[in-house]
């Protein structure tokens, strides 16, 4: 009777040890898979940004009116996209509410839109006078950037031209950046 209980206790200890080792291997495997998935999404985003940048350079150097289409794959986890100034940028969610920016700087102005929903898209890239449009856009704004700083009591004026380039109405809003008490 004593040996049977001893065998049962030893078997239980060995079984517990095997279960602990199995759980540890599963945890390590999940960390590796998570890391691999994040690296794969970043590589996909990097390829997307570089493909769009290459196409933008291609049409820009061909001149006004040149255009091409690029087939891209938007990875899962894109938080936002930005095509403005001289930069194409995707922000990826990289876990724990952190983002990782994948971007490409160009030697000329770009504007437009990159979808953030996961999937495959044909994106049109078109050369305009002095800039390149990536994807579709609702309006053309000239100049593409505008910033004024005013000291107290002073005023300033400038001109921004906004042109609707689609067949539907476009609603625009102007936002103010500064002291909210003003």
N, C-alpha and C positions, 0 to 999 in steps of 0.2 A: 504494500500500500504506500509505503514511504517513497519508493522509487517511482511509482506512477505519479504521485503528486509532484515529485521533483522534476520529472520529464515534462509535465504539464506547465510548471512554472518556467522551465528553461525554454520550452516552445513558445510561450507567451512573450518572454523577453526577446527571443529571436524575431518573432513576428512583429513586435513593436519596433525593433531596430530597423527591420526591412521597411516598414511603413514610414518611419521617419526619413529614411534614405530616399524612398520613392517620392515623398512630398517635397524634399529638398531638390530633387532632380526636376520635378514639375515646376517648381518656383524658378529655378535657374533657366529652364527652357522657356518659360513665359517671358522672362526678362530679355532673353536673347531674341525671341520672336518680336517683341515690342520694339527693340532696338533696330532689328532688321527692317521692320515695317516703316519706322520713322526715317531710316536711311533711304529706303526705296522711294518714299514720298518726296523726300528732299531731292533725290536724283531726278525724279520725274519733273518736279517743279523747276529745277535748274535747266533741264533739257528744254522745257517749254519756254522759259525766259530767253535762253540762248537762241532757240529757233526763231522766236519773234524778233530778237535783236538782229540776227543775221539777215532776216527778210527786210527789216526796216532799213538797214544799211544798204542792202541791194537796191531797193526802190529809191532811196534818197539819192544815191549816186547816179541813178539813171535819169533823174530829173522829174520835174513837175508832170503829174499825170500818170506816172508809172505805178503799176500796182501788181500785187501777187496775192495768192491765198496760201495759207499754211494750215495743215491739219495738225492739231495739238491735242494732247490728252491732259486734262486738268485733274490732278490727284485729289484724293479725299483729304479733307482737313484744311482747305484753303480758307483762311479767315477773311482776307481782303486782297484786293488787287489795286494797283495804281499805275497808270500810264500818264506821266506828266513831266514837265520840264525836260530833262534829258535822261529820264530813268524809267525802266520797266521793272515793277516790283510785285512780288507775291509774298504775302505773309502767311506762314503755315502755323497751325496750332501744334505745338510740340509737347503737349502734356502739361498738366498742372497749371493751366491757364497761362502758359508762356507761349510766345510766338517766336518764330524764326523767319527772318527776312531773306528771301532769295531775290537778288536784283542784278540788273545790268545797266551800266551807264553808257550812254551814247554821246557822240560828238555833235548832236543836233537836237532840236526840240521834237518831242513826241507827245501825242495825246490820244486818248481813246479809252477802250474798255476791254478787259479780259474777264470772262465769266469766272465765278468762284465756285459754281456747282460742279461736283465731280462728273466727268464725262468727256466725250470726244467732240471737238468743234472744228469747223473750218473758220479761220479768222482772216479777214481781208486786211491787207496793209497797203496804204496808198500814199504816194508822195504828193505833197502840196507845196505851195510856195514858202520855202524856209522851214518846213516841218513835215512830219510823217504822222498819219492817222492809223492807229492800230485798232482793229475791231470796228464796231459801229459806235457812233456817237450821235447824240441828239441835237447838239448845237456846235457851232464853230465860234470860238471866242478869240478875239484879237485885241490886245496882245495875250499870249497864253499865261502870263503871270502879271500881277498888279499888286503893288504894295505901297502904302503911304504911311508915314509917321508924322503926326501933327503935334506941335507943342501947344500948350494952353493958349487960347485966344486966337490962334492962327487958323487959316482955312487953306484948302488946296482943291484943285479940280483936275480931272483927267478924263480920258475917254476910253471906254471899253465898248467894243462892237460885238454884239451877240447875234448870230444868224441861225435861225431854225433850218436844219437841213433834212428834216423828215416831213412826211405828209400829214402828220397829226400835230395837235397843239402840244406845246411844251410848257410846263409850269416851272418857273425859275424863282429862286429866292436868293436874297443877298444876306450874308451873315456878317456880323460885327465881331471882331476879336479884340478884346481889351477889357477895361474895367467895367463889370456889369452894372455898377451903380450909375453909370452915365446914361 
